[in-house]
Amino acid sequence: MPANEQFTHRLNELLPDIIREFGTPFHIYDEQGIRDTVRSMYLAFAANGITEFRNYYSVKANPNLAVMKIVADASGDALGFDCSSVPELLLSRKIATGDRIMFSSNNTSAEEFEIALADGSSILNIDDISMLDSLTSQQLQSASMVSFRYNPGAERSGDAIIGQPEEAKYGLRKDQLYPAYQHILDKGVSRDKIGIHTMIISNQREKSYMLETVKMMLSIAEEFLSQYQIRFNFINIGGGIGIPYRTNDSSFDLQTFAREAAAELKSFSAKSGYMPRLFMECGRYITGPHGVLVTKVLNRMSKHKEYVGVDACMSSLMRPAMYDAYHHITVLEKNDDSPQEVVDVIGSLCENNDKFAKNRHLPKTDKGDVLIIHDTGAHGHAMGFNYNGRLRPKELLIGVDNKVRMIRRAETYEDYVRTLEV
């Protein structure tokens, strides 16, 4: 169910006062929900004997320093950050160093690699064998660890977000893996500092798919041990755990997945004499359900369809336009017993796909009513943009003490023109 009951109850009680103080629109996040989700993930693996499990929170999901600090604090030293750009890396270094940061970019420049390895010795996750030409022996040896991203091609299926593996721009083919690892060994990387990574799906709620990925990576680890005497320090199965955006969606069965993944790792250990550490890089699963976009009705319009125009737009949440993604919407102080209507919920961007919902059954709204768009705690504000001169909204946080504070102010016209030189 989008936005758990505890978050919804506390938010609905606080919203009138929050709106009076801060205005709309805004994204607002629930600290308690984020902490609970992080802890439950680590407890699930620890309960099954996988004590060195580590989730590298995907910074691209929500690159707000306040949110990142909560995620890190909730897990103690067990959590890391997965970074796909230099700004994400620099943000992460305000909280973590060394092997708690994984730099996992693609189409990477030599300058980006230099920054990634200049301070803190991040884990270097390399996306393509050609990138090795940009890295010196000294740089490779300075990394905490080095891994390569594997793309299984037609052996596995993907999804609409990442694409099918054989058509995706990410990762090395299987025939490229051994030459890549041999290259870094020849460059002096220690055998105990080598791992392997993959990420072939996003927003997956079926645990069997994720378990197949564990099995796939352990199969490669077994092959590399027997043929090349290479022991992977870790296998990283990527992120991709999904959340139930729709009210009738099932949740990912984390407890069963942790138990079955642990069994696969223990079986591998019994055969191979060692157990690689299990890494993931979930972002959406950690923060996605614990954020909402709050927006107010500006206009009611009747054209060839009925439209509800709100004071947020696609620049605040582009998933519906980019992926035709569904986000649950509720109306403050109204419910299913209220008079209903079928509408498109739209913003003010000069694009016809600037819609948060199409043909959606909602309680009938009037000007000034407040809409709550659920599950924006990941890939919401983070995917914002400034097309049409639209400015991104503020971000707020409900603390564990129920106090609300602003953790990012709204953009202003001055921000929009700050980089211009005329």
Buried (B, 14 or more C-beta within 10 A) or exposed (E): BBBBEEBBEBBBEBBEEBBEEBBBBBBBBBBBBBBBBBEEBBEBBBEBBBEEBBBBBBBBBBBBEBBBEBBBBBBEEBBBBBBBBBEBBEBBBEBBBEBBBBBBBBEBEEEBBBBBBEEBBBBBBBBBBEBBEBBEEEBBBBBBBBBBBBBBBEEBEBBEBBBBBBEBEBBBEBEBBBEBBEBBBEBEBEEEBBBBBBBBBBBBBBBEBBBBBBBBBBEBBEBBBEEEEBBBBBBBBBBBBBBBBEEEBEEBBBBEBBBBBBBBBEEBEEEBEEBBBBBBBBBBBBBBBBBBBBBBBBEBEEEEEBBBBBBBBBBBBBBBBEEEBBBBBBBBEBEEEEEEBEBBBBBBBEEEEBBBBBEBEBBBBEEEBBBBBBBBBBBBBBBBEEEBEBBBBBBBBBBEEEEBEBBBEBBEEEEBEEEEEE
